[in-house]
Amino acid sequence: MKVEFWLDANLLGIREKKDMLLRRTGTLVKEYPHFYAIRTKTGYITCVNKHDLICGQAKLEVLK
């Protein structure tokens, strides 16, 4: 399933882009109890924490 997600740059440890949301796309690998595992176009697996989605530090949208 294709997904698009936004992460707060603070979560990634990027200090230069402190107040930015970074947008990425990828495919959902698996849903775990506390996070989603998403494989990006470069092949890396990124974990999006469900708590960050609730707090608003991250966003997740399913693409068709």
PDBQT receptor file of N, H, CA, C and O in Angstrom, charges set to zero:
ATOM      1  N   MET A   1       0.841  -1.156   0.000  1.00  0.00    +0.000 N 
ATOM      2  CA  MET A   1       0.000   0.000   0.000  1.00  0.00    +0.000 C 
ATOM      3  C   MET A   1       0.902   1.240   0.000  1.00  0.00    +0.000 C 
ATOM      4  O   MET A   1       1.806   1.357   0.828  1.00  0.00    +0.000 OA
ATOM      5  N   LYS A   2       0.653   2.144  -0.919  1.00  0.00    +0.000 N 
ATOM      6  H   LYS A   2      -0.081   2.049  -1.591  1.00  0.00    +0.000 HD
ATOM      7  CA  LYS A   2       1.438   3.372  -1.031  1.00  0.00    +0.000 C 
ATOM      8  C   LYS A   2       0.978   4.379   0.014  1.00  0.00    +0.000 C 
ATOM      9  O   LYS A   2      -0.219   4.593   0.205  1.00  0.00    +0.000 OA
ATOM     10  N   VAL A   3       1.939   4.987   0.682  1.00  0.00    +0.000 N 
ATOM     11  H   VAL A   3       2.911   4.813   0.527  1.00  0.00    +0.000 HD
ATOM     12  CA  VAL A   3       1.627   5.998   1.689  1.00  0.00    +0.000 C 
ATOM     13  C   VAL A   3       2.536   7.207   1.495  1.00  0.00    +0.000 C 
ATOM     14  O   VAL A   3       3.628   7.109   0.934  1.00  0.00    +0.000 OA
ATOM     15  N   GLU A   4       2.057   8.336   1.971  1.00  0.00    +0.000 N 
ATOM     16  H   GLU A   4       1.171   8.415   2.427  1.00  0.00    +0.000 HD
ATOM     17  CA  GLU A   4       2.846   9.564   2.000  1.00  0.00    +0.000 C 
ATOM     18  C   GLU A   4       2.860  10.018   3.451  1.00  0.00    +0.000 C 
ATOM     19  O   GLU A   4       1.816  10.065   4.100  1.00  0.00    +0.000 OA
ATOM     20  N   PHE A   5       4.044  10.352   3.963  1.00  0.00    +0.000 N 
ATOM     21  H   PHE A   5       4.893  10.314   3.435  1.00  0.00    +0.000 HD
ATOM     22  CA  PHE A   5       4.117  10.744   5.361  1.00  0.00    +0.000 C 
ATOM     23  C   PHE A   5       4.984  11.973   5.518  1.00  0.00    +0.000 C 
ATOM     24  O   PHE A   5       5.906  12.213   4.738  1.00  0.00    +0.000 OA
ATOM     25  N   TRP A   6       4.667  12.752   6.551  1.00  0.00    +0.000 N 
ATOM     26  H   TRP A   6       3.918  12.556   7.184  1.00  0.00    +0.000 HD
ATOM     27  CA  TRP A   6       5.400  13.955   6.906  1.00  0.00    +0.000 C 
ATOM     28  C   TRP A   6       5.963  13.748   8.295  1.00  0.00    +0.000 C 
ATOM     29  O   TRP A   6       5.254  13.305   9.198  1.00  0.00    +0.000 OA
ATOM     30  N   LEU A   7       7.232  14.065   8.470  1.00  0.00    +0.000 N 
ATOM     31  H   LEU A   7       7.808  14.425   7.736  1.00  0.00    +0.000 HD
ATOM     32  CA  LEU A   7       7.875  13.959   9.776  1.00  0.00    +0.000 C 
ATOM     33  C   LEU A   7       8.442  15.309  10.173  1.00  0.00    +0.000 C 
ATOM     34  O   LEU A   7       8.973  16.035   9.334  1.00  0.00    +0.000 OA
ATOM     35  N   ASP A   8       8.332  15.641  11.429  1.00  0.00    +0.000 N 
ATOM     36  H   ASP A   8       7.900  15.050  12.111  1.00  0.00    +0.000 HD
ATOM     37  CA  ASP A   8       8.954  16.840  11.970  1.00  0.00    +0.000 C 
ATOM     38  C   ASP A   8      10.467  16.663  11.904  1.00  0.00    +0.000 C 
ATOM     39  O   ASP A   8      10.980  15.608  12.280  1.00  0.00    +0.000 OA
ATOM     40  N   ALA A   9      11.176  17.662  11.440  1.00  0.00    +0.000 N 
ATOM     41  H   ALA A   9      10.759  18.519  11.135  1.00  0.00    +0.000 HD
ATOM     42  CA  ALA A   9      12.633  17.562  11.295  1.00  0.00    +0.000 C 
ATOM     43  C   ALA A   9      13.318  17.345  12.638  1.00  0.00    +0.000 C 
ATOM     44  O   ALA A   9      14.412  16.782  12.683  1.00  0.00    +0.000 OA
ATOM     45  N   ASN A  10      12.697  17.783  13.735  1.00  0.00    +0.000 N 
ATOM     46  H   ASN A  10      11.808  18.241  13.698  1.00  0.00    +0.000 HD
ATOM     47  CA  ASN A  10      13.272  17.541  15.065  1.00  0.00    +0.000 C 
ATOM     48  C   ASN A  10      13.348  16.051  15.374  1.00  0.00    +0.000 C 
ATOM     49  O   ASN A  10      14.264  15.613  16.071  1.00  0.00    +0.000 OA
ATOM     50  N   LEU A  11      12.395  15.263  14.865  1.00  0.00    +0.000 N 
ATOM     51  H   LEU A  11      11.651  15.619  14.299  1.00  0.00    +0.000 HD
ATOM     52  CA  LEU A  11      12.393  13.823  15.117  1.00  0.00    +0.000 C 
ATOM     53  C   LEU A  11      13.541  13.132  14.402  1.00  0.00    +0.000 C 
ATOM     54  O   LEU A  11      14.013  12.085  14.845  1.00  0.00    +0.000 OA
ATOM     55  N   LEU A  12      13.995  13.717  13.290  1.00  0.00    +0.000 N 
ATOM     56  H   LEU A  12      13.612  14.568  12.930  1.00  0.00    +0.000 HD
ATOM     57  CA  LEU A  12      15.082  13.118  12.522  1.00  0.00    +0.000 C 
ATOM     58  C   LEU A  12      16.448  13.625  12.955  1.00  0.00    +0.000 C 
ATOM     59  O   LEU A  12      17.467  13.144  12.459  1.00  0.00    +0.000 OA
ATOM     60  N   GLY A  13      16.489  14.584  13.871  1.00  0.00    +0.000 N 
ATOM     61  H   GLY A  13      15.661  14.974  14.274  1.00  0.00    +0.000 HD
ATOM     62  CA  GLY A  13      17.761  15.109  14.352  1.00  0.00    +0.000 C 
ATOM     63  C   GLY A  13      18.393  16.123  13.419  1.00  0.00    +0.000 C 
ATOM     64  O   GLY A  13      19.603  16.341  13.482  1.00  0.00    +0.000 OA
ATOM     65  N   ILE A  14      17.604  16.751  12.553  1.00  0.00    +0.000 N 
ATOM     66  H   ILE A  14      16.621  16.575  12.502  1.00  0.00    +0.000 HD
ATOM     67  CA  ILE A  14      18.122  17.764  11.636  1.00  0.00    +0.000 C 
ATOM     68  C   ILE A  14      17.934  19.121  12.297  1.00  0.00    +0.000 C 
ATOM     69  O   ILE A  14      16.817  19.636  12.347  1.00  0.00    +0.000 OA
ATOM     70  N   ARG A  15      18.995  19.696  12.795  1.00  0.00    +0.000 N 
ATOM     71  H   ARG A  15      19.902  19.277  12.755  1.00  0.00    +0.000 HD
ATOM     72  CA  ARG A  15      18.880  20.952  13.548  1.00  0.00    +0.000 C 
ATOM     73  C   ARG A  15      18.759  22.166  12.639  1.00  0.00    +0.000 C 
ATOM     74  O   ARG A  15      18.187  23.179  13.041  1.00  0.00    +0.000 OA
ATOM     75  N   GLU A  16      19.287  22.085  11.420  1.00  0.00    +0.000 N 
ATOM     76  H   GLU A  16      19.751  21.263  11.093  1.00  0.00    +0.000 HD
ATOM     77  CA  GLU A  16      19.240  23.246  10.526  1.00  0.00    +0.000 C 
ATOM     78  C   GLU A  16      17.812  23.528  10.065  1.00  0.00    +0.000 C 
ATOM     79  O   GLU A  16      17.455  24.682   9.831  1.00  0.00    +0.000 OA
ATOM     80  N   LYS A  17      16.997  22.490   9.935  1.00  0.00    +0.000 N 
ATOM     81  H   LYS A  17      17.287  21.552  10.125  1.00  0.00    +0.000 HD
ATOM     82  CA  LYS A  17      15.626  22.643   9.449  1.00  0.00    +0.000 C 
ATOM     83  C   LYS A  17      14.657  22.349  10.584  1.00  0.00    +0.000 C 
ATOM     84  O   LYS A  17      13.757  21.521  10.448  1.00  0.00    +0.000 OA
ATOM     85  N   LYS A  18      14.847  23.028  11.689  1.00  0.00    +0.000 N 
ATOM     86  H   LYS A  18      15.578  23.702  11.799  1.00  0.00    +0.000 HD
ATOM     87  CA  LYS A  18      14.170  22.725  12.936  1.00  0.00    +0.000 C 
ATOM     88  C   LYS A  18      12.647  22.718  12.849  1.00  0.00    +0.000 C 
ATOM     89  O   LYS A  18      12.006  21.804  13.366  1.00  0.00    +0.000 OA
ATOM     90  N   ASP A  19      12.069  23.709  12.212  1.00  0.00    +0.000 N 
ATOM     91  H   ASP A  19      12.591  24.452  11.792  1.00  0.00    +0.000 HD
ATOM     92  CA  ASP A  19      10.618  23.854  12.215  1.00  0.00    +0.000 C 
ATOM     93  C   ASP A  19       9.985  23.420  10.898  1.00  0.00    +0.000 C 
ATOM     94  O   ASP A  19       8.970  23.978  10.482  1.00  0.00    +0.000 OA
ATOM     95  N   MET A  20      10.573  22.440  10.250  1.00  0.00    +0.000 N 
ATOM     96  H   MET A  20      11.397  21.986  10.588  1.00  0.00    +0.000 HD
ATOM     97  CA  MET A  20      10.057  21.981   8.964  1.00  0.00    +0.000 C 
ATOM     98  C   MET A  20       9.427  20.604   9.085  1.00  0.00    +0.000 C 
ATOM     99  O   MET A  20       9.810  19.805   9.940  1.00  0.00    +0.000 OA
ATOM    100  N   LEU A  21       8.463  20.337   8.226  1.00  0.00    +0.000 N 
ATOM    101  H   LEU A  21       8.151  20.986   7.532  1.00  0.00    +0.000 HD
ATOM    102  CA  LEU A  21       7.939  18.992   8.056  1.00  0.00    +0.000 C 
ATOM    103  C   LEU A  21       8.543  18.436   6.772  1.00  0.00    +0.000 C 
ATOM    104  O   LEU A  21       8.440  19.062   5.717  1.00  0.00    +0.000 OA
ATOM    105  N   LEU A  22       9.162  17.280   6.853  1.00  0.00    +0.000 N 
ATOM    106  H   LEU A  22       9.246  16.772   7.710  1.00  0.00    +0.000 HD
ATOM    107  CA  LEU A  22       9.774  16.658   5.688  1.00  0.00    +0.000 C 
ATOM    108  C   LEU A  22       8.812  15.629   5.108  1.00  0.00    +0.000 C 
ATOM    109  O   LEU A  22       8.328  14.751   5.822  1.00  0.00    +0.000 OA
ATOM    110  N   ARG A  23       8.538  15.740   3.812  1.00  0.00    +0.000 N 
ATOM    111  H   ARG A  23       8.932  16.453   3.232  1.00  0.00    +0.000 HD
ATOM    112  CA  ARG A  23       7.575  14.859   3.158  1.00  0.00    +0.000 C 
ATOM    113  C   ARG A  23       8.293  13.715   2.460  1.00  0.00    +0.000 C 
ATOM    114  O   ARG A  23       9.272  13.942   1.748  1.00  0.00    +0.000 OA
ATOM    115  N   ARG A  24       7.824  12.502   2.652  1.00  0.00    +0.000 N 
ATOM    116  H   ARG A  24       7.029  12.318   3.230  1.00  0.00    +0.000 HD
ATOM    117  CA  ARG A  24       8.384  11.318   2.014  1.00  0.00    +0.000 C 
ATOM    118  C   ARG A  24       7.240  10.431   1.528  1.00  0.00    +0.000 C 
ATOM    119  O   ARG A  24       6.131  10.490   2.059  1.00  0.00    +0.000 OA
ATOM    120  N   THR A  25       7.516   9.614   0.521  1.00  0.00    +0.000 N 
ATOM    121  H   THR A  25       8.417   9.566   0.090  1.00  0.00    +0.000 HD
ATOM    122  CA  THR A  25       6.549   8.625   0.055  1.00  0.00    +0.000 C 
ATOM    123  C   THR A  25       7.197   7.253   0.104  1.00  0.00    +0.000 C 
ATOM    124  O   THR A  25       8.421   7.129   0.051  1.00  0.00    +0.000 OA
ATOM    125  N   GLY A  26       6.373   6.235   0.204  1.00  0.00    +0.000 N 
ATOM    126  H   GLY A  26       5.379   6.336   0.247  1.00  0.00    +0.000 HD
ATOM    127  CA  GLY A  26       6.888   4.878   0.240  1.00  0.00    +0.000 C 
ATOM    128  C   GLY A  26       5.754   3.873   0.322  1.00  0.00    +0.000 C 
ATOM    129  O   GLY A  26       4.588   4.210   0.115  1.00  0.00    +0.000 OA
ATOM    130  N   THR A  27       6.113   2.637   0.626  1.00  0.00    +0.000 N 
ATOM    131  H   THR A  27       7.060   2.364   0.794  1.00  0.00    +0.000 HD
ATOM    132  CA  THR A  27       5.118   1.581   0.754  1.00  0.00    +0.000 C 
ATOM    133  C   THR A  27       5.096   1.089   2.196  1.00  0.00    +0.000 C 
ATOM    134  O   THR A  27       6.136   0.964   2.843  1.00  0.00    +0.000 OA
ATOM    135  N   LEU A  28       3.910   0.816   2.677  1.00  0.00    +0.000 N 
ATOM    136  H   LEU A  28       3.066   0.918   2.152  1.00  0.00    +0.000 HD
ATOM    137  CA  LEU A  28       3.741   0.333   4.041  1.00  0.00    +0.000 C 
ATOM    138  C   LEU A  28       4.183  -1.125   4.097  1.00  0.00    +0.000 C 
ATOM    139  O   LEU A  28       3.619  -1.977   3.411  1.00  0.00    +0.000 OA
ATOM    140  N   VAL A  29       5.191  -1.409   4.912  1.00  0.00    +0.000 N 
ATOM    141  H   VAL A  29       5.650  -0.718   5.470  1.00  0.00    +0.000 HD
ATOM    142  CA  VAL A  29       5.710  -2.767   5.047  1.00  0.00    +0.000 C 
ATOM    143  C   VAL A  29       4.868  -3.547   6.048  1.00  0.00    +0.000 C 
ATOM    144  O   VAL A  29       4.390  -4.641   5.747  1.00  0.00    +0.000 OA
ATOM    145  N   LYS A  30       4.688  -2.981   7.239  1.00  0.00    +0.000 N 
ATOM    146  H   LYS A  30       5.076  -2.092   7.483  1.00  0.00    +0.000 HD
ATOM    147  CA  LYS A  30       3.931  -3.667   8.285  1.00  0.00    +0.000 C 
ATOM    148  C   LYS A  30       3.490  -2.666   9.340  1.00  0.00    +0.000 C 
ATOM    149  O   LYS A  30       4.168  -1.672   9.602  1.00  0.00    +0.000 OA
ATOM    150  N   GLU A  31       2.347  -2.947   9.935  1.00  0.00    +0.000 N 
ATOM    151  H   GLU A  31       1.796  -3.754   9.723  1.00  0.00    +0.000 HD
ATOM    152  CA  GLU A  31       1.864  -2.137  11.052  1.00  0.00    +0.000 C 
ATOM    153  C   GLU A  31       2.130  -2.896  12.350  1.00  0.00    +0.000 C 
ATOM    154  O   GLU A  31       1.672  -4.025  12.525  1.00  0.00    +0.000 OA
ATOM    155  N   TYR A  32       2.856  -2.278  13.233  1.00  0.00    +0.000 N 
ATOM    156  H   TYR A  32       3.228  -1.360  13.091  1.00  0.00    +0.000 HD
ATOM    157  CA  TYR A  32       3.155  -2.844  14.545  1.00  0.00    +0.000 C 
ATOM    158  C   TYR A  32       2.286  -2.155  15.585  1.00  0.00    +0.000 C 
ATOM    159  O   TYR A  32       1.643  -1.154  15.268  1.00  0.00    +0.000 OA
ATOM    160  N   PRO A  33       2.242  -2.658  16.823  1.00  0.00    +0.000 N 
ATOM    161  CA  PRO A  33       1.374  -2.034  17.838  1.00  0.00    +0.000 C 
ATOM    162  C   PRO A  33       1.673  -0.556  18.106  1.00  0.00    +0.000 C 
ATOM    163  O   PRO A  33       0.756   0.203  18.419  1.00  0.00    +0.000 OA
ATOM    164  N   HIS A  34       2.942  -0.131  17.989  1.00  0.00    +0.000 N 
ATOM    165  H   HIS A  34       3.686  -0.748  17.734  1.00  0.00    +0.000 HD
ATOM    166  CA  HIS A  34       3.285   1.246  18.345  1.00  0.00    +0.000 C 
ATOM    167  C   HIS A  34       3.815   2.080  17.185  1.00  0.00    +0.000 C 
ATOM    168  O   HIS A  34       4.008   3.285  17.347  1.00  0.00    +0.000 OA
ATOM    169  N   PHE A  35       4.057   1.481  16.016  1.00  0.00    +0.000 N 
ATOM    170  H   PHE A  35       3.900   0.502  15.884  1.00  0.00    +0.000 HD
ATOM    171  CA  PHE A  35       4.590   2.250  14.890  1.00  0.00    +0.000 C 
ATOM    172  C   PHE A  35       4.274   1.564  13.567  1.00  0.00    +0.000 C 
ATOM    173  O   PHE A  35       3.877   0.400  13.524  1.00  0.00    +0.000 OA
ATOM    174  N   TYR A  36       4.463   2.328  12.482  1.00  0.00    +0.000 N 
ATOM    175  H   TYR A  36       4.785   3.274  12.517  1.00  0.00    +0.000 HD
ATOM    176  CA  TYR A  36       4.335   1.815  11.125  1.00  0.00    +0.000 C 
ATOM    177  C   TYR A  36       5.731   1.707  10.520  1.00  0.00    +0.000 C 
ATOM    178  O   TYR A  36       6.543   2.618  10.680  1.00  0.00    +0.000 OA
ATOM    179  N   ALA A  37       6.017   0.617   9.834  1.00  0.00    +0.000 N 
ATOM    180  H   ALA A  37       5.356  -0.123   9.704  1.00  0.00    +0.000 HD
ATOM    181  CA  ALA A  37       7.279   0.455   9.114  1.00  0.00    +0.000 C 
ATOM    182  C   ALA A  37       7.006   0.751   7.645  1.00  0.00    +0.000 C 
ATOM    183  O   ALA A  37       6.175   0.096   7.016  1.00  0.00    +0.000 OA
ATOM    184  N   ILE A  38       7.715   1.751   7.097  1.00  0.00    +0.000 N 
ATOM    185  H   ILE A  38       8.390   2.284   7.608  1.00  0.00    +0.000 HD
ATOM    186  CA  ILE A  38       7.492   2.207   5.728  1.00  0.00    +0.000 C 
ATOM    187  C   ILE A  38       8.808   2.140   4.969  1.00  0.00    +0.000 C 
ATOM    188  O   ILE A  38       9.822   2.668   5.428  1.00  0.00    +0.000 OA
ATOM    189  N   ARG A  39       8.795   1.482   3.790  1.00  0.00    +0.000 N 
ATOM    190  H   ARG A  39       7.972   1.054   3.417  1.00  0.00    +0.000 HD
ATOM    191  CA  ARG A  39       9.984   1.421   2.942  1.00  0.00    +0.000 C 
ATOM    192  C   ARG A  39       9.919   2.572   1.943  1.00  0.00    +0.000 C 
ATOM    193  O   ARG A  39       8.976   2.668   1.158  1.00  0.00    +0.000 OA
ATOM    194  N   THR A  40      10.925   3.445   1.977  1.00  0.00    +0.000 N 
ATOM    195  H   THR A  40      11.691   3.367   2.615  1.00  0.00    +0.000 HD
ATOM    196  CA  THR A  40      10.957   4.606   1.087  1.00  0.00    +0.000 C 
ATOM    197  C   THR A  40      11.495   4.200  -0.280  1.00  0.00    +0.000 C 
ATOM    198  O   THR A  40      11.900   3.054  -0.478  1.00  0.00    +0.000 OA
ATOM    199  N   LYS A  41      11.497   5.133  -1.212  1.00  0.00    +0.000 N 
ATOM    200  H   LYS A  41      11.168   6.063  -1.051  1.00  0.00    +0.000 HD
ATOM    201  CA  LYS A  41      11.960   4.859  -2.574  1.00  0.00    +0.000 C 
ATOM    202  C   LYS A  41      13.427   4.470  -2.629  1.00  0.00    +0.000 C 
ATOM    203  O   LYS A  41      13.845   3.753  -3.537  1.00  0.00    +0.000 OA
ATOM    204  N   THR A  42      14.211   4.936  -1.668  1.00  0.00    +0.000 N 
ATOM    205  H   THR A  42      13.871   5.519  -0.930  1.00  0.00    +0.000 HD
ATOM    206  CA  THR A  42      15.641   4.618  -1.646  1.00  0.00    +0.000 C 
ATOM    207  C   THR A  42      15.920   3.240  -1.067  1.00  0.00    +0.000 C 
ATOM    208  O   THR A  42      17.058   2.772  -1.116  1.00  0.00    +0.000 OA
ATOM    209  N   GLY A  43      14.898   2.577  -0.518  1.00  0.00    +0.000 N 
ATOM    210  H   GLY A  43      13.974   2.957  -0.478  1.00  0.00    +0.000 HD
ATOM    211  CA  GLY A  43      15.072   1.244   0.026  1.00  0.00    +0.000 C 
ATOM    212  C   GLY A  43      15.207   1.190   1.531  1.00  0.00    +0.000 C 
ATOM    213  O   GLY A  43      15.192   0.109   2.119  1.00  0.00    +0.000 OA
ATOM    214  N   TYR A  44      15.339   2.341   2.159  1.00  0.00    +0.000 N 
ATOM    215  H   TYR A  44      15.351   3.219   1.681  1.00  0.00    +0.000 HD
ATOM    216  CA  TYR A  44      15.454   2.379   3.615  1.00  0.00    +0.000 C 
ATOM    217  C   TYR A  44      14.081   2.208   4.256  1.00  0.00    +0.000 C 
ATOM    218  O   TYR A  44      13.067   2.611   3.686  1.00  0.00    +0.000 OA
ATOM    219  N   ILE A  45      14.055   1.613   5.433  1.00  0.00    +0.000 N 
ATOM    220  H   ILE A  45      14.878   1.285   5.896  1.00  0.00    +0.000 HD
ATOM    221  CA  ILE A  45      12.807   1.467   6.178  1.00  0.00    +0.000 C 
ATOM    222  C   ILE A  45      12.769   2.539   7.265  1.00  0.00    +0.000 C 
ATOM    223  O   ILE A  45      13.676   2.641   8.091  1.00  0.00    +0.000 OA
ATOM    224  N   THR A  46      11.707   3.328   7.246  1.00  0.00    +0.000 N 
ATOM    225  H   THR A  46      10.970   3.245   6.575  1.00  0.00    +0.000 HD
ATOM    226  CA  THR A  46      11.505   4.386   8.228  1.00  0.00    +0.000 C 
ATOM    227  C   THR A  46      10.352   3.984   9.133  1.00  0.00    +0.000 C 
ATOM    228  O   THR A  46       9.333   3.479   8.661  1.00  0.00    +0.000 OA
ATOM    229  N   CYS A  47      10.508   4.203  10.412  1.00  0.00    +0.000 N 
ATOM    230  H   CYS A  47      11.336   4.614  10.796  1.00  0.00    +0.000 HD
ATOM    231  CA  CYS A  47       9.455   3.899  11.378  1.00  0.00    +0.000 C 
ATOM    232  C   CYS A  47       8.754   5.196  11.769  1.00  0.00    +0.000 C 
ATOM    233  O   CYS A  47       9.396   6.167  12.171  1.00  0.00    +0.000 OA
ATOM    234  N   VAL A  48       7.441   5.197  11.648  1.00  0.00    +0.000 N 
ATOM    235  H   VAL A  48       6.919   4.408  11.322  1.00  0.00    +0.000 HD
ATOM    236  CA  VAL A  48       6.637   6.346  12.052  1.00  0.00    +0.000 C 
ATOM    237  C   VAL A  48       5.872   5.936  13.306  1.00  0.00    +0.000 C 
ATOM    238  O   VAL A  48       5.020   5.049  13.263  1.00  0.00    +0.000 OA
ATOM    239  N   ASN A  49       6.181   6.581  14.404  1.00  0.00    +0.000 N 
ATOM    240  H   ASN A  49       6.873   7.302  14.439  1.00  0.00    +0.000 HD
ATOM    241  CA  ASN A  49       5.591   6.269  15.698  1.00  0.00    +0.000 C 
ATOM    242  C   ASN A  49       4.136   6.733  15.732  1.00  0.00    +0.000 C 
ATOM    243  O   ASN A  49       3.832   7.854  15.325  1.00  0.00    +0.000 OA
ATOM    244  N   LYS A  50       3.245   5.885  16.209  1.00  0.00    +0.000 N 
ATOM    245  H   LYS A  50       3.491   4.974  16.540  1.00  0.00    +0.000 HD
ATOM    246  CA  LYS A  50       1.829   6.248  16.293  1.00  0.00    +0.000 C 
ATOM    247  C   LYS A  50       1.591   7.386  17.288  1.00  0.00    +0.000 C 
ATOM    248  O   LYS A  50       0.661   8.173  17.111  1.00  0.00    +0.000 OA
ATOM    249  N   HIS A  51       2.410   7.480  18.320  1.00  0.00    +0.000 N 
ATOM    250  H   HIS A  51       3.165   6.841  18.465  1.00  0.00    +0.000 HD
ATOM    251  CA  HIS A  51       2.282   8.579  19.285  1.00  0.00    +0.000 C 
ATOM    252  C   HIS A  51       2.575   9.914  18.604  1.00  0.00    +0.000 C 
ATOM    253  O   HIS A  51       1.928  10.915  18.908  1.00  0.00    +0.000 OA
ATOM    254  N   ASP A  52       3.549   9.940  17.680  1.00  0.00    +0.000 N 
ATOM    255  H   ASP A  52       4.075   9.126  17.433  1.00  0.00    +0.000 HD
ATOM    256  CA  ASP A  52       3.849  11.172  16.952  1.00  0.00    +0.000 C 
ATOM    257  C   ASP A  52       2.697  11.568  16.037  1.00  0.00    +0.000 C 
ATOM    258  O   ASP A  52       2.476  12.758  15.808  1.00  0.00    +0.000 OA
ATOM    259  N   LEU A  53       1.965  10.602  15.515  1.00  0.00    +0.000 N 
ATOM    260  H   LEU A  53       2.145   9.636  15.701  1.00  0.00    +0.000 HD
ATOM    261  CA  LEU A  53       0.787  10.902  14.700  1.00  0.00    +0.000 C 
ATOM    262  C   LEU A  53      -0.306  11.537  15.553  1.00  0.00    +0.000 C 
ATOM    263  O   LEU A  53      -0.978  12.470  15.115  1.00  0.00    +0.000 OA
ATOM    264  N   ILE A  54      -0.479  11.032  16.764  1.00  0.00    +0.000 N 
ATOM    265  H   ILE A  54       0.067  10.273  17.120  1.00  0.00    +0.000 HD
ATOM    266  CA  ILE A  54      -1.501  11.569  17.666  1.00  0.00    +0.000 C 
ATOM    267  C   ILE A  54      -1.139  12.984  18.119  1.00  0.00    +0.000 C 
ATOM    268  O   ILE A  54      -2.010  13.850  18.208  1.00  0.00    +0.000 OA
ATOM    269  N   CYS A  55       0.147  13.222  18.407  1.00  0.00    +0.000 N 
ATOM    270  H   CYS A  55       0.855  12.520  18.334  1.00  0.00    +0.000 HD
ATOM    271  CA  CYS A  55       0.606  14.538  18.882  1.00  0.00    +0.000 C 
ATOM    272  C   CYS A  55       0.655  15.582  17.772  1.00  0.00    +0.000 C 
ATOM    273  O   CYS A  55       0.687  16.780  18.055  1.00  0.00    +0.000 OA
ATOM    274  N   GLY A  56       0.661  15.150  16.523  1.00  0.00    +0.000 N 
ATOM    275  H   GLY A  56       0.635  14.177  16.293  1.00  0.00    +0.000 HD
ATOM    276  CA  GLY A  56       0.737  16.089  15.418  1.00  0.00    +0.000 C 
ATOM    277  C   GLY A  56       2.144  16.344  14.919  1.00  0.00    +0.000 C 
ATOM    278  O   GLY A  56       2.340  17.210  14.065  1.00  0.00    +0.000 OA
ATOM    279  N   GLN A  57       3.136  15.615  15.426  1.00  0.00    +0.000 N 
ATOM    280  H   GLN A  57       2.977  14.912  16.119  1.00  0.00    +0.000 HD
ATOM    281  CA  GLN A  57       4.504  15.784  14.946  1.00  0.00    +0.000 C 
ATOM    282  C   GLN A  57       4.747  15.030  13.647  1.00  0.00    +0.000 C 
ATOM    283  O   GLN A  57       5.770  15.228  12.992  1.00  0.00    +0.000 OA
ATOM    284  N   ALA A  58       3.816  14.172  13.278  1.00  0.00    +0.000 N 
ATOM    285  H   ALA A  58       2.985  14.011  13.810  1.00  0.00    +0.000 HD
ATOM    286  CA  ALA A  58       3.917  13.426  12.027  1.00  0.00    +0.000 C 
ATOM    287  C   ALA A  58       2.514  13.271  11.447  1.00  0.00    +0.000 C 
ATOM    288  O   ALA A  58       1.520  13.315  12.172  1.00  0.00    +0.000 OA
ATOM    289  N   LYS A  59       2.451  13.090  10.136  1.00  0.00    +0.000 N 
ATOM    290  H   LYS A  59       3.258  13.055   9.547  1.00  0.00    +0.000 HD
ATOM    291  CA  LYS A  59       1.177  12.866   9.451  1.00  0.00    +0.000 C 
ATOM    292  C   LYS A  59       1.362  11.690   8.510  1.00  0.00    +0.000 C 
ATOM    293  O   LYS A  59       2.458  11.469   7.994  1.00  0.00    +0.000 OA
ATOM    294  N   LEU A  60       0.303  10.938   8.287  1.00  0.00    +0.000 N 
ATOM    295  H   LEU A  60      -0.587  11.117   8.706  1.00  0.00    +0.000 HD
ATOM    296  CA  LEU A  60       0.349   9.775   7.414  1.00  0.00    +0.000 C 
ATOM    297  C   LEU A  60      -0.901   9.768   6.556  1.00  0.00    +0.000 C 
ATOM    298  O   LEU A  60      -2.010   9.914   7.069  1.00  0.00    +0.000 OA
ATOM    299  N   GLU A  61      -0.728   9.601   5.254  1.00  0.00    +0.000 N 
ATOM    300  H   GLU A  61       0.173   9.483   4.838  1.00  0.00    +0.000 HD
ATOM    301  CA  GLU A  61      -1.851   9.606   4.327  1.00  0.00    +0.000 C 
ATOM    302  C   GLU A  61      -1.691   8.437   3.366  1.00  0.00    +0.000 C 
ATOM    303  O   GLU A  61      -0.606   8.219   2.827  1.00  0.00    +0.000 OA
ATOM    304  N   VAL A  62      -2.762   7.688   3.150  1.00  0.00    +0.000 N 
ATOM    305  H   VAL A  62      -3.643   7.865   3.588  1.00  0.00    +0.000 HD
ATOM    306  CA  VAL A  62      -2.740   6.550   2.229  1.00  0.00    +0.000 C 
ATOM    307  C   VAL A  62      -3.039   7.058   0.827  1.00  0.00    +0.000 C 
ATOM    308  O   VAL A  62      -4.024   7.764   0.612  1.00  0.00    +0.000 OA
ATOM    309  N   LEU A  63      -2.178   6.693  -0.134  1.00  0.00    +0.000 N 
ATOM    310  H   LEU A  63      -1.378   6.119   0.041  1.00  0.00    +0.000 HD
ATOM    311  CA  LEU A  63      -2.365   7.088  -1.526  1.00  0.00    +0.000 C 
ATOM    312  C   LEU A  63      -3.049   5.961  -2.284  1.00  0.00    +0.000 C 
ATOM    313  O   LEU A  63      -2.941   4.794  -1.907  1.00  0.00    +0.000 OA
ATOM    314  N   LYS A  64      -3.746   6.308  -3.344  1.00  0.00    +0.000 N 
ATOM    315  H   LYS A  64      -3.834   7.256  -3.650  1.00  0.00    +0.000 HD
ATOM    316  CA  LYS A  64      -4.407   5.282  -4.156  1.00  0.00    +0.000 C 
ATOM    317  C   LYS A  64      -3.492   4.761  -5.222  1.00  0.00    +0.000 C 
ATOM    318  O   LYS A  64      -3.883   3.891  -6.000  1.00  0.00    +0.000 OA
TER     319      LYS A  64
